Every structure is written in structure tokens, then in C-alpha cells.
Amino acid sequence: MPSYHRPRLPGATIFFTVALADRRSDLLEIGSFRAAFAATLRQRPATIDSMVVLPDHLHAVLTLPPGDSDYSLRWREIKTRFSRGLPKGERRPSHEARAERGIWQRRFWEHHIRNAEDFRAHVAYCWWNPVKHGLVARPRDWPHSSLHRDIRAGRAGPEWM
């Protein structure tokens, strides 16, 4: 069995990719996901620097509060809250043993942001991802992206508008 070692850096800024188990699925309904995400962040705060939610996966850049390094717990709680209202997916014995519903990929991918350039690149990656997947022609056309918040706040330049 693989051994996953995740860095524990309090207050870190981290890029995540989180995916459904069945990448052909479109279960990632935005209203339910937002509710699960918001409920988790009320209990375990983090700053959403950038985020995009697509039908089968999401990307996010989050900054943890000083003294807190437990991003795995946040994702576990988000996934659990979101999954409660859904029918069980295809389950293997390992899902049953862990009381998993078979909706999410068990793991997620994370990358700790190293500097300002790395931060900008990962924020832009979130914004451009719907275009990359052929869902829209322009990043601003995808409704489930933090790009809209950043345009309103003046943090996204004219190339995004």
C-alpha cells in the first residue's frame, strides 16, 4: 500500500485538484457543493484565493490560517457533507470497509505554492480550466469560478473580461 506523505506547513497556500470517482459523471452540482464547502469553512476557516468547479472535478487555491496545516480534514469534511445527499456510487469492498459512498476519488492532488509567480500561475490555471476542457470559449463565460469575484474586486486584469 502506498504511503502518502503530505507536508504540514501552517498557514500555507496550496493548489488542489479534487475529482469525482467517475470522471464521466456530472454529479458535482454547484448548489450542494457550495453549501458543503461553506459549512466546512465556517468550522475550519481558510481563504479561497481561487476556485473553479467543473462537472466532474474542481481546482482551488486555498490559504490556511496561521497555525493550521490540516487541509486533508477540510477536504474530507467537504466531500462527506456533499456526498450525504447523493445516492451511493459504484462501490468496491474497500469503499464499504471505509464507509465511503464511492462518489469521490479517494485522494486529491495538492501543490504547495512557492512564490508570487507560482501563485499567479495556479490562480490563472483555475480560471482557464473551463476553456481547456472545452466547456466555454472564454474564462468569464464559466459561471462557477472565482474569476467573477476577482473581476468585481479589480484583481483580474482586462484580459479576463
NUMI-598991 format. One line per 8 residues: number of its first residue (from 1); for each residue x, y negated, z negated of N, C-alpha, C. Coordinates in pm, 1 decimal, padded with zeros to 6 digits. Example, Ala and Ser with C-alpha at 12.3 -4.5 7.8 and 13.67 -1.06 7.14 Angstrom:
BEGIN
1	01319.0 00569.0 -00780.0 01230.0 00450.0 -00780.0 01320.0 00330.0 -00780.0 ~ 01285.0 00225.0 -00708.0 01367.0 00106.0 -00714.0 01290.0 -00003.0 -00787.0
END
This chain:
BEGIN
1	00085.4 00117.7 00000.0 00000.0 00000.0 00000.0 00089.7 -00123.6 00000.0 ~ 00058.3 -00221.1 00083.9 00140.8 -00341.5 00088.9 00133.7 -00419.8 -00041.3 ~ 00240.7 -00488.2 -00069.5 00245.9 -00575.0 -00186.7 00246.9 -00719.1 -00137.5 ~ 00141.5 -00793.5 -00169.8 00130.7 -00932.1 -00126.0 00179.9 -01023.3 -00235.8 ~ 00281.2 -01101.3 -00204.4 00332.8 -01198.3 -00299.7 00293.4 -01336.7 -00250.8 ~ 00212.9 -01403.4 -00327.5 00168.7 -01537.1 -00291.6 00239.5 -01637.0 -00381.1 ~ 00292.4 -01743.9 -00322.4 00360.0 -01845.5 -00404.1 00263.4 -01907.4 -00504.9 ~ 00314.1 -01943.8 -00618.1 00235.7 -02009.4 -00722.6 00296.2 -02146.2 -00748.5
9	00251.1 -02244.7 -00670.3 00302.7 -02380.6 -00681.7 00189.5 -02473.3 -00724.5 ~ 00185.7 -02514.0 -00850.3 00078.0 -02602.1 -00896.6 00073.0 -02731.3 -00815.1 ~ -00048.7 -02772.4 -00781.1 -00068.1 -02896.9 -00706.7 -00030.4 -02890.0 -00560.4 ~ -00007.0 -02770.7 -00508.3 00038.1 -02754.7 -00369.4 -00071.8 -02790.4 -00270.2 ~ -00029.4 -02828.8 -00149.6 -00118.9 -02846.6 -00035.8 -00097.7 -02725.6 00054.0 ~ -00209.1 -02658.3 00089.6 -00199.8 -02528.8 00156.5 -00297.7 -02523.5 00273.0 ~ -00252.4 -02468.1 00385.2 -00336.6 -02441.7 00501.7 -00385.6 -02297.5 00492.0 ~ -00515.4 -02276.6 00516.5 -00575.0 -02143.0 00508.0 -00648.2 -02108.1 00636.4
17	-00647.4 -01979.7 00667.6 -00737.0 -01921.8 00766.0 -00810.6 -01809.6 00694.6 ~ -00943.6 -01815.7 00698.8 -01028.8 -01716.2 00633.9 -01126.9 -01667.9 00740.0 ~ -01139.9 -01535.8 00754.8 -01220.3 -01481.0 00864.6 -01319.9 -01377.1 00816.6 ~ -01428.0 -01365.4 00891.8 -01522.2 -01257.1 00869.5 -01459.0 -01124.9 00910.9 ~ -01505.1 -01017.1 00853.4 -01451.0 -00884.6 00886.8 -01475.5 -00852.2 01033.6 ~ -01594.2 -00885.3 01081.8 -01628.7 -00861.2 01221.9 -01615.6 -00993.2 01296.4 ~ -01506.8 -01010.0 01369.0 -01480.9 -01137.3 01436.8 -01578.2 -01162.9 01552.4 ~ -01661.4 -01065.2 01585.9 -01765.5 -01087.7 01687.3 -01894.1 -01139.2 01624.2
25	-01896.4 -01145.1 01492.6 -02015.8 -01186.2 01419.8 -02029.9 -01338.1 01419.3 ~ -02150.3 -01383.4 01390.5 -02173.1 -01526.4 01373.2 -02244.2 -01551.5 01239.7 ~ -02207.4 -01473.8 01139.2 -02270.1 -01483.1 01007.7 -02231.7 -01608.2 00929.2 ~ -02129.9 -01677.7 00971.1 -02078.3 -01789.2 00892.7 -02171.3 -01909.7 00907.5 ~ -02290.5 -01897.7 00850.4 -02393.7 -02000.8 00856.5 -02349.7 -02118.9 00770.3 ~ -02349.4 -02237.1 00827.8 -02286.2 -02353.1 00766.0 -02353.4 -02397.0 00635.8 ~ -02485.8 -02397.5 00629.8 -02554.0 -02442.3 00508.7 -02520.1 -02357.2 00388.0 ~ -02525.7 -02226.4 00403.9 -02492.6 -02134.8 00294.2 -02346.0 -02145.1 00256.4
33	-02260.8 -02158.6 00358.4 -02118.1 -02169.5 00328.6 -02088.2 -02298.6 00252.2 ~ -02145.5 -02409.7 00296.8 -02123.2 -02536.8 00227.1 -02167.3 -02528.3 00081.6 ~ -02281.1 -02466.7 00057.3 -02331.2 -02453.3 -00079.7 -02234.9 -02370.2 -00164.7 ~ -02186.9 -02259.0 -00111.0 -02092.2 -02173.5 -00184.0 -01961.8 -02247.2 -00210.0 ~ -01914.0 -02319.4 -00110.9 -01788.3 -02394.1 -00123.2 -01802.0 -02504.9 -00227.4 ~ -01911.6 -02580.6 -00219.2 -01932.9 -02691.2 -00313.3 -01947.2 -02641.3 -00456.8 ~ -02020.7 -02532.7 -00475.5 -02037.6 -02477.9 -00610.6 -01903.5 -02435.0 -00668.8 ~ -01820.3 -02375.4 -00586.3 -01688.6 -02331.9 -00633.6 -01601.3 -02452.0 -00667.2
41	-01601.5 -02554.2 -00582.4 -01516.4 -02671.2 -00609.5 -01565.1 -02752.2 -00730.1 ~ -01693.0 -02742.0 -00763.6 -01739.5 -02807.3 -00887.0 -01675.3 -02743.1 -01009.3 ~ -01657.6 -02611.0 -01004.9 -01595.8 -02539.0 -01116.4 -01444.0 -02541.2 -01110.4 ~ -01390.7 -02535.7 -00990.3 -01245.4 -02527.8 -00968.7 -01208.3 -02630.2 -00862.1 ~ -01189.6 -02755.2 -00901.8 -01168.4 -02863.1 -00805.0 -01046.0 -02842.0 -00715.0 ~ -01055.9 -02898.8 -00597.9 -00946.8 -02907.6 -00500.6 -00986.9 -03017.4 -00404.1 ~ -00888.7 -03078.3 -00341.4 -00914.8 -03180.8 -00241.0 -00919.7 -03115.5 -00103.9 ~ -01025.1 -03144.3 -00029.2 -01037.1 -03094.3 00108.5 -00969.9 -03197.3 00198.5
49	-00849.0 -03167.5 00243.0 -00776.8 -03257.7 00331.9 -00826.0 -03244.3 00475.3 ~ -00862.1 -03123.2 00514.2 -00914.4 -03097.2 00648.2 -00983.9 -02962.3 00645.2 ~ -01089.3 -02949.7 00726.2 -01159.5 -02821.6 00733.2 -01240.6 -02815.6 00860.9 ~ -01248.6 -02696.0 00916.5 -01337.5 -02669.1 01028.6 -01396.6 -02530.5 01006.4 ~ -01527.7 -02519.5 01024.7 -01596.8 -02391.9 01010.3 -01650.9 -02352.0 01147.5 ~ -01605.4 -02237.9 01195.3 -01647.1 -02182.0 01323.8 -01740.6 -02064.0 01297.0 ~ -01801.2 -02004.9 01398.1 -01897.6 -01896.8 01372.9 -01839.4 -01775.2 01300.3 ~ -01711.1 -01745.0 01319.9 -01654.8 -01622.1 01263.1 -01532.4 -01643.4 01174.6
57	-01484.4 -01767.2 01162.2 -01370.0 -01794.8 01076.0 -01364.5 -01942.8 01045.0 ~ -01274.7 -01978.9 00955.6 -01256.7 -02119.1 00921.3 -01109.2 -02146.3 00895.8 ~ -01075.2 -02272.8 00906.4 -00941.7 -02320.9 00871.2 -00960.8 -02435.5 00774.6 ~ -00871.0 -02445.2 00677.9 -00880.5 -02553.6 00579.8 -00741.9 -02591.0 00531.4 ~ -00725.4 -02719.5 00502.5 -00607.7 -02769.2 00432.2 -00661.0 -02822.0 00299.7 ~ -00618.7 -02759.1 00191.3 -00664.0 -02796.9 00057.6 -00545.0 -02835.2 -00029.0 ~ -00566.1 -02931.8 -00118.2 -00465.6 -02967.1 -00217.4 -00521.0 -02933.3 -00354.5 ~ -00445.8 -02853.3 -00427.4 -00486.5 -02813.0 -00561.5 -00452.4 -02922.8 -00662.3
65	-00523.2 -02926.6 -00773.8 -00491.9 -03027.3 -00875.6 -00357.5 -02997.8 -00942.6 ~ -00295.8 -03100.3 -00999.7 -00170.3 -03077.3 -01073.7 -00192.1 -02971.4 -01181.8 ~ -00097.4 -02882.3 -01194.2 -00104.9 -02778.2 -01296.0 -00186.7 -02656.5 -01255.9 ~ -00243.8 -02655.7 -01138.1 -00328.6 -02544.3 -01093.1 -00269.2 -02484.8 -00966.2 ~ -00254.2 -02352.6 -00965.8 -00198.9 -02284.9 -00848.1 -00287.2 -02169.7 -00799.4 ~ -00405.9 -02153.6 -00857.2 -00486.4 -02034.7 -00829.3 -00584.3 -02054.0 -00713.7 ~ -00530.5 -02059.2 -00593.4 -00616.4 -02071.0 -00475.9 -00683.7 -01939.6 -00441.3 ~ -00624.2 -01826.5 -00475.7 -00686.0 -01696.5 -00447.6 -00819.5 -01681.9 -00519.6
73	-00825.7 -01727.4 -00643.9 -00950.9 -01720.5 -00719.2 -01058.2 -01805.9 -00652.8 ~ -01021.7 -01923.4 -00605.6 -01119.6 -02008.2 -00536.3 -01178.2 -01936.2 -00415.6 ~ -01092.1 -01878.1 -00331.5 -01142.4 -01809.7 -00212.4 -01227.2 -01688.9 -00249.3 ~ -01188.5 -01615.7 -00353.1 -01269.1 -01501.2 -00396.5 -01409.1 -01547.9 -00437.8 ~ -01415.2 -01657.9 -00513.2 -01545.1 -01707.5 -00557.9 -01627.9 -01763.2 -00441.9 ~ -01566.2 -01831.9 -00349.4 -01638.1 -01883.1 -00232.2 -01696.2 -01766.1 -00152.6 ~ -01613.5 -01667.0 -00123.7 -01659.3 -01551.5 -00046.8 -01773.3 -01479.0 -00118.8 ~ -01760.1 -01461.6 -00248.7 -01862.4 -01391.3 -00326.3 -01993.6 -01467.8 -00324.9
81	-01987.6 -01597.1 -00351.7 -02110.3 -01677.7 -00351.5 -02178.9 -01675.2 -00214.6 ~ -02101.6 -01691.6 -00109.9 -02158.3 -01692.3 00024.5 -02222.3 -01557.2 00057.7 ~ -02157.5 -01449.2 00019.5 -02199.7 -01315.1 00059.2 -02323.7 -01266.2 -00013.7 ~ -02351.8 -01321.2 -00129.1 -02465.6 -01272.5 -00209.0 -02596.9 -01271.5 -00132.0 ~ -02619.6 -01369.5 -00047.3 -02746.4 -01378.5 00023.2 -02751.2 -01303.7 00154.7 ~ -02646.1 -01232.9 00188.7 -02639.5 -01164.4 00318.5 -02654.3 -01014.2 00302.2 ~ -02705.8 -00946.6 00404.1 -02706.8 -00800.6 00398.2 -02563.2 -00747.7 00403.9 ~ -02543.2 -00631.8 00347.9 -02409.9 -00572.6 00347.6 -02364.7 -00544.2 00489.8
89	-02235.5 -00565.3 00513.7 -02177.3 -00531.8 00642.6 -02142.1 -00384.0 00646.5 ~ -02071.5 -00346.0 00751.5 -02024.7 -00208.5 00761.7 -01921.3 -00186.1 00652.5 ~ -01946.5 -00085.3 00569.3 -01858.6 -00064.8 00452.8 -01787.1 00069.0 00460.3 ~ -01659.9 00062.7 00423.5 -01579.5 00183.2 00410.5 -01578.6 00221.8 00261.7 ~ -01530.3 00339.0 00228.7 -01522.3 00376.1 00086.7 -01441.8 00275.8 00003.6 ~ -01339.2 00214.0 00065.1 -01260.4 00115.4 -00009.8 -01343.1 -00008.2 -00045.0 ~ -01438.9 -00045.2 00041.6 -01528.9 -00156.5 00009.6 -01617.1 -00119.2 -00108.9 ~ -01669.5 00002.8 -00105.1 -01757.6 00047.0 -00213.4 -01682.3 00054.3 -00344.6
97	-01559.6 00103.1 -00342.6 -01480.4 00113.5 -00465.0 -01453.6 -00022.5 -00528.2 ~ -01441.5 -00125.2 -00445.3 -01414.7 -00260.3 -00495.9 -01541.3 -00345.1 -00506.2 ~ -01654.8 -00286.0 -00482.7 -01784.4 -00355.9 -00484.3 -01786.4 -00471.9 -00384.6 ~ -01723.0 -00452.3 -00269.8 -01722.4 -00553.2 -00163.6 -01837.6 -00526.6 -00068.3 ~ -01886.5 -00631.3 -00006.7 -02000.5 -00619.9 00083.0 -01958.8 -00593.7 00227.9 ~ -01829.6 -00600.9 00258.6 -01782.5 -00572.1 00394.6 -01806.9 -00685.6 00491.2 ~ -01824.9 -00807.8 00440.8 -01854.0 -00923.3 00526.4 -01727.0 -00997.5 00564.5 ~ -01636.3 -01013.9 00470.9 -01512.5 -01090.2 00492.8 -01394.2 -00998.5 00515.2
105	-01295.5 -01047.8 00589.3 -01165.4 -00979.9 00588.2 -01114.9 -00989.1 00445.3 ~ -01054.9 -00883.9 00399.1 -01012.6 -00878.5 00259.5 -00909.0 -00986.6 00227.9 ~ -00818.1 -01007.6 00312.9 -00711.8 -01104.9 00289.5 -00743.4 -01235.2 00360.0 ~ -00663.4 -01335.1 00332.9 -00667.4 -01460.2 00407.6 -00523.0 -01498.1 00435.0 ~ -00504.6 -01587.6 00529.9 -00369.5 -01631.5 00563.6 -00350.0 -01768.7 00502.9 ~ -00234.7 -01788.4 00440.9 -00205.5 -01919.7 00384.2 -00064.3 -01962.7 00420.1 ~ -00047.5 -02093.4 00428.9 00081.9 -02154.0 00458.5 00094.8 -02277.9 00370.5 ~ 00196.9 -02282.2 00288.3 00219.4 -02400.0 00204.8 00279.1 -02512.0 00289.9
113	00216.5 -02626.8 00282.4 00258.8 -02742.7 00361.1 00392.8 -02793.1 00306.0 ~ 00487.3 -02817.7 00397.6 00623.8 -02852.9 00357.4 00651.2 -03002.8 00354.5 ~ 00587.3 -03078.5 00444.3 00617.6 -03221.2 00453.5 00505.5 -03291.6 00529.1 ~ 00520.4 -03422.1 00549.4 00414.0 -03501.0 00614.5 00388.4 -03454.7 00757.5 ~ 00491.4 -03420.7 00830.1 00473.7 -03374.7 00969.0 00397.5 -03242.1 00973.1 ~ 00432.6 -03151.1 00883.3 00363.7 -03022.7 00872.8 00216.0 -03045.1 00836.7 ~ 00190.2 -03138.4 00745.6 00053.7 -03173.0 00706.8 -00025.6 -03222.1 00827.9 ~ 00029.0 -03317.7 00900.3 -00040.0 -03373.1 01018.5 -00068.5 -03263.9 01122.2
121	00027.4 -03175.5 01143.0 00010.3 -03068.4 01241.9 -00103.1 -02973.9 01202.3 ~ -00115.0 -02941.0 01075.2 -00218.5 -02847.9 01032.1 -00356.6 -02913.7 01026.1 ~ -00361.7 -03041.2 00992.9 -00488.6 -03114.0 00999.4 -00536.1 -03117.2 01144.6 ~ -00446.4 -03150.6 01236.6 -00481.7 -03154.3 01379.4 -00522.9 -03015.5 01429.1 ~ -00458.3 -02911.2 01379.5 -00495.4 -02775.5 01418.4 -00641.1 -02747.8 01380.1 ~ -00680.5 -02787.9 01260.1 -00821.0 -02771.3 01219.0 -00912.6 -02843.0 01317.0 ~ -00880.9 -02967.1 01345.8 -00967.3 -03047.3 01432.0 -00977.2 -02990.8 01573.1 ~ -00866.8 -02938.1 01627.7 -00864.5 -02889.8 01766.4 -00914.7 -02747.5 01782.1
129	-00930.0 -02673.3 01673.9 -00962.3 -02532.4 01684.6 -01091.5 -02502.5 01760.4 ~ -01198.8 -02579.6 01746.1 -01319.0 -02550.1 01826.5 -01294.5 -02564.0 01977.0 ~ -01205.8 -02655.4 02016.3 -01170.6 -02669.9 02157.4 -01090.0 -02547.9 02201.3 ~ -00995.0 -02506.5 02119.2 -00911.6 -02390.1 02150.1 -00997.2 -02265.7 02176.0 ~ -01105.0 -02251.2 02099.1 -01191.3 -02134.1 02113.5 -01301.7 -02152.3 02217.8 ~ -01298.6 -02263.8 02289.0 -01394.4 -02286.3 02396.6 -01535.5 -02319.0 02350.3 ~ -01549.4 -02363.7 02226.4 -01682.4 -02394.1 02173.1 -01730.7 -02533.5 02213.2 ~ -01635.9 -02626.4 02233.6 -01667.7 -02764.0 02273.8 -01555.4 -02814.8 02363.2
137	-01581.4 -02924.7 02430.8 -01480.0 -02984.7 02517.8 -01389.6 -03080.9 02441.5 ~ -01443.8 -03144.5 02336.9 -01368.0 -03242.5 02258.5 -01386.1 -03212.1 02110.1 ~ -01282.6 -03233.2 02028.8 -01295.1 -03204.6 01884.7 -01413.8 -03274.2 01818.6 ~ -01442.9 -03396.5 01858.6 -01552.7 -03470.2 01794.7 -01689.6 -03410.1 01825.5 ~ -01697.8 -03320.4 01923.2 -01824.4 -03258.3 01958.0 -01861.5 -03142.1 01865.5 ~ -01766.6 -03095.2 01785.0 -01796.8 -02985.0 01693.2 -01849.1 -03043.5 01562.1 ~ -01970.8 -03009.1 01520.3 -02030.8 -03075.4 01404.4 -01976.0 -03031.1 01269.0 ~ -01912.3 -02915.1 01261.0 -01872.5 -02859.0 01131.7 -01722.2 -02877.9 01107.2
145	-01681.7 -03003.6 01109.5 -01540.9 -03038.4 01097.5 -01524.7 -03162.7 01010.3 ~ -01418.5 -03163.9 00933.1 -01388.1 -03282.6 00851.9 -01343.9 -03399.8 00939.1 ~ -01322.6 -03377.0 01067.5 -01285.2 -03485.1 01157.8 -01384.7 -03600.8 01148.5 ~ -01512.3 -03570.7 01139.6 -01614.7 -03676.0 01134.9 -01598.3 -03763.5 01011.0 ~ -01569.3 -03703.4 00898.7 -01542.6 -03778.1 00775.1 -01420.8 -03867.8 00792.8 ~ -01317.7 -03814.1 00855.8 -01193.3 -03888.8 00871.6 -01205.3 -04000.6 00974.9 ~ -01289.2 -03982.5 01075.4 -01316.3 -04091.8 01170.4 -01386.4 -04205.2 01096.2 ~ -01489.8 -04171.4 01017.3 -01563.0 -04274.0 00941.3 -01471.5 -04348.7 00844.5
153	-01375.0 -04277.6 00786.1 -01284.3 -04338.0 00688.2 -01164.2 -04406.9 00753.4 ~ -01153.9 -04400.5 00886.7 -01042.6 -04464.2 00956.0 -00911.9 -04387.5 00947.5 ~ -00918.4 -04257.1 00912.4 -00796.9 -04175.6 00901.9 -00766.7 -04098.4 01029.7 ~ -00856.3 -04107.4 01127.3 -00834.2 -04040.2 01255.7 -00826.2 -04148.3 01363.1 ~ -00721.8 -04144.5 01441.6 -00698.4 -04246.1 01542.9 -00793.8 -04237.2 01660.0 ~ -00779.8 -04330.5 01754.5 -00871.7 -04337.8 01868.9 -00866.7 -04213.5 01959.0 ~ -00758.3 -04138.6 01957.0 -00752.0 -04020.2 02041.4 -00853.5 -03914.3 02000.5 ~ -00910.5 -03924.1 01881.2 -01008.2 -03826.1 01832.4 -01151.7 -03870.5 01858.3
161	-01171.7 -03995.7 01895.6 -01308.3 -04048.8 01905.0 -01371.6 -04030.2 02038.9
END
